[in-house]
Amino acid sequence: MKNNEEHKHEFLFEKVNYKILLIGIAVIAFGFILMSGGGSDDPNVFNEDIFNFRRIRLAPTTVLIGFGITIYAILKNPKK
């Protein structure tokens, strides 16, 4: 009986790590949403919107920040 009581489910990370990880995944998804669009309905017409600031600078930076947040969530040790 004691053996069953001592066997607790132990997660790899703490609750704080999972919250930070979900925030990082949300930031990555937001970055990919920022990258979307800008195409042209007519294949013979070129649309300059594909080269605007949002798609070239802001969206990739947002995705990289999201990856940084997820790496931080993995490496964070809440016991210290």
Secondary structure, 3 states (H helix, E strand, C coil): CHHHHHCCCCCCCCHHHHHHHHHHHHHHHHHHHHHCCCCCCCCCCCCHHHHCHHHHHHHHHHHHHHHHHHHHHHHCCCCC
